[in-house]
Amino acid sequence: QRRDFGFMIHYHGTPITPNETLIKLAGKHFFVSFFRPDNIGIVAEISSTFAIDNGAFSAYTKGVVIDWCKYKEFVYKWMKPNMNFHIIPDIIGGSWQENMKLIEGWDIRRSAPVWHMSEPLEMAKELSYSHEYLCIGGNVGKHSNIGSMDWWQRINEFMEAVCDNGVPRCKIHGLRMLDNKLRSMPFYSADSTNLARHLSRPDMSRTAAALCLSHWIESSHASTKWEGLPKQQNLLGMEF
């Protein structure tokens, strides 16, 4: 299948240490979690744009409950001109009704809801009409393995629900989906912590590793429209 590729925003997850290494990445895009806001002050100063993650997935894996009132205060504090969007509170493993209630009760601008892959497709369709941004994430259970056959089949259903003639109605952000194997997805943006997790190398400094890794990660871009699942597939995922 022929696919045309366009530029997308690559958000590098933080924290990135030491600060000297982070500063060398000035002008790039960053994703700061409320669960680990260590770098937020520097990021707000040096980034081209940044986004704020509500930290729900990290809290879920650690068995921690997030105080959404404190999260709201955090968002207001860092509502800088270069803050592109923030993620609306969501409950990992919660019901779609619980998450819709959180979405409908959130009244801060530049906000992005999360559609979890176990939730109804009608919910995704409705959110694609009502919001500028829509995040795909919260992958647990059957769809926890990004790139699996079940995952791709659900993604295909999602894309059919939120696209008109293959073009998304809103800006789609892939949570933890900054992977060149997913380049058939018509993402506006995606994030990952790949850079932050792979800075320790025996052959170069952390700063050099950060510059090399960021260049490699940002060399992959997204499809301009959804053209359906690639024809060839295997049990490990999709082949492009």
C-alpha positions in Angstrom: 0.0 0.0 0.0 1.2 3.5 -0.8 1.4 5.8 2.1 2.2 9.6 2.2 4.0 10.7 5.3 3.8 14.1 7.0 5.5 15.7 10.0 4.2 15.0 13.4 5.3 16.2 16.9 7.6 13.9 18.7 7.2 14.4 22.5 10.1 13.2 24.6 9.0 12.0 28.0 10.8 13.4 31.1 12.5 13.4 33.5 15.7 13.7 31.5 18.9 14.0 33.6 21.1 15.7 34.3 19.7 19.2 33.6 22.8 20.0 31.5 21.7 17.2 29.0 18.1 18.4 29.0 19.2 22.0 28.2 21.1 20.7 25.2 17.8 19.6 23.8 16.4 23.1 23.8 13.8 23.7 21.0 12.5 20.2 21.1 9.1 19.0 22.4 8.6 17.4 25.8 6.0 15.4 27.7 5.9 16.0 31.4 4.0 13.8 33.8 2.3 15.1 36.8 3.5 12.0 38.5 7.2 13.0 37.8 7.2 16.8 37.2 10.9 17.1 38.0 11.8 18.9 34.8 8.8 21.1 34.3 10.5 24.4 35.1 13.3 23.9 32.6 11.0 22.4 30.0 8.7 25.4 30.1 11.7 27.6 29.4 13.5 25.7 26.6 10.9 23.7 24.8 9.4 24.5 21.4 6.2 23.1 22.9 5.3 20.8 25.8 2.3 18.7 26.9 1.3 17.6 30.4 0.4 14.1 31.2 -2.0 13.5 34.1 0.1 10.7 35.4 -2.8 8.3 35.7 -1.0 5.3 34.0 2.1 5.7 36.2 -0.1 6.0 39.3 -2.1 2.9 38.3 1.1 0.8 38.0 2.3 2.1 41.4 -1.0 1.7 43.2 -1.2 5.4 43.9 -4.4 7.6 43.8 -4.0 11.1 42.2 -5.5 14.2 43.7 -7.2 15.8 40.7 -7.6 19.1 42.5 -3.9 19.3 42.8 -3.5 18.3 39.2 -5.8 21.1 38.1 -3.7 23.6 40.1 -0.6 22.2 38.4 -2.1 22.7 35.0 -3.1 26.3 35.7 0.4 27.0 37.0 2.1 25.8 33.8 -0.5 27.1 31.3 2.4 28.8 29.4 2.1 29.9 25.7 4.2 26.9 24.6 2.0 24.4 26.6 0.3 22.7 23.7 -2.2 20.6 25.6 -2.8 18.7 28.9 -4.5 15.4 29.4 -7.9 15.3 31.1 -8.1 13.1 34.2 -8.9 9.5 33.5 -9.2 6.2 35.4 -7.1 3.4 34.1 -9.3 0.2 34.2 -12.4 2.3 35.1 -15.7 2.2 33.2 -16.3 4.4 30.2 -19.1 6.1 32.1 -16.6 7.1 34.9 -14.2 8.5 32.3 -16.9 10.4 30.4 -18.0 12.0 33.7 -14.4 13.2 34.2 -14.2 14.5 30.7 -17.5 16.4 30.8 -16.6 17.9 34.2 -13.2 19.3 33.0 -13.5 22.9 31.9 -9.9 24.0 31.3 -8.8 25.0 27.8 -6.2 23.2 25.8 -7.3 19.9 27.2 -7.2 16.4 25.6 -9.4 13.4 26.6 -8.1 9.9 26.6 -10.0 7.1 24.8 -9.1 3.7 26.2 -9.1 0.8 23.8 -11.7 -1.1 25.8 -14.2 1.7 25.6 -17.0 2.0 23.1 -16.3 3.2 19.6 -19.2 5.6 19.9 -17.4 7.3 22.7 -14.3 7.8 20.5 -16.5 9.1 17.7 -18.2 11.6 20.0 -14.9 12.9 21.4 -13.5 13.4 17.9 -16.3 15.8 17.2 -16.2 17.7 20.5 -12.5 18.1 21.2 -9.5 19.5 19.3 -7.2 16.7 20.6 -7.9 13.0 21.3 -5.4 10.7 23.0 -5.3 6.9 22.5 -4.0 5.1 25.5 -4.7 3.4 28.8 -3.9 0.1 27.2 -4.6 -2.7 29.7 -6.0 -6.2 29.4 -6.6 -7.5 25.9 -5.1 -4.5 24.2 -2.1 -4.0 26.5 0.4 -5.3 24.0 1.0 -2.4 21.5 1.5 -3.9 18.1 -0.3 -7.2 18.7 -3.0 -8.5 16.3 -5.8 -7.6 18.8 -4.3 -4.2 19.2 -4.1 -3.5 15.5 -7.6 -4.8 14.9 -9.0 -2.4 17.5 -6.9 0.5 16.1 -8.5 -0.1 12.7 -12.0 0.1 14.3 -11.0 3.3 16.1 -9.7 4.9 13.0 -12.8 4.1 11.1 -14.8 5.8 13.9 -12.8 9.0 14.1 -11.8 9.6 10.5 -13.6 11.0 7.4 -12.2 9.4 4.3 -9.1 8.4 6.3 -8.4 11.9 7.7 -8.9 12.3 11.5 -11.5 14.9 12.6 -9.3 16.0 15.4 -5.6 15.9 16.4 -4.8 12.3 17.4 -2.1 11.8 20.0 -0.6 8.3 20.7 0.3 7.8 24.3 3.5 5.8 24.6 3.4 5.3 20.8 6.4 7.0 19.5 7.6 4.0 17.5 8.5 3.9 13.8 6.5 0.6 13.5 3.4 2.7 14.0 4.1 5.1 11.2 0.9 4.1 9.3 -1.0 5.9 12.0 -2.2 9.4 11.1 -0.9 11.0 14.3 -0.7 14.7 15.0 1.7 13.8 17.8 3.0 10.9 20.0 5.2 10.5 23.0 7.6 8.0 24.6 10.2 7.8 27.3 12.7 6.0 25.0 15.2 8.9 25.0 15.1 9.3 28.8 15.5 5.5 29.4 18.5 4.9 27.0 21.0 7.7 27.9 23.5 5.5 29.7 25.9 4.2 27.1 29.6 3.1 27.4 30.6 4.8 24.2 29.4 8.4 24.6 28.3 10.9 27.1 24.6 11.3 28.2 24.4 14.5 26.2 25.8 13.0 23.1 23.5 10.0 23.5 20.5 12.3 23.9 21.3 14.2 20.7 21.8 11.1 18.7 18.7 9.4 20.1 16.5 12.4 19.6 17.6 12.7 16.0 16.9 9.0 15.4 13.5 9.1 17.0 12.4 12.3 15.2 13.4 10.8 11.8 10.2 8.8 11.6 6.9 10.5 10.8 3.3 9.6 10.5 0.9 8.8 7.6 -1.2 11.7 6.5 -4.3 9.5 6.4 -5.5 6.1 7.6 -5.6 3.6 4.7 -6.5 0.5 6.7 -4.3 -2.2 8.0 -1.2 -3.1 6.1 -1.7 -6.2 4.0 1.1 -8.3 5.5 0.9 -9.3 9.1 2.2 -11.9 11.5 1.7 -12.9 15.1 4.4 -10.4 16.3 2.5 -7.4 14.8 2.5 -5.7 11.5 5.1 -5.6 8.7 5.3 -2.4 6.6 
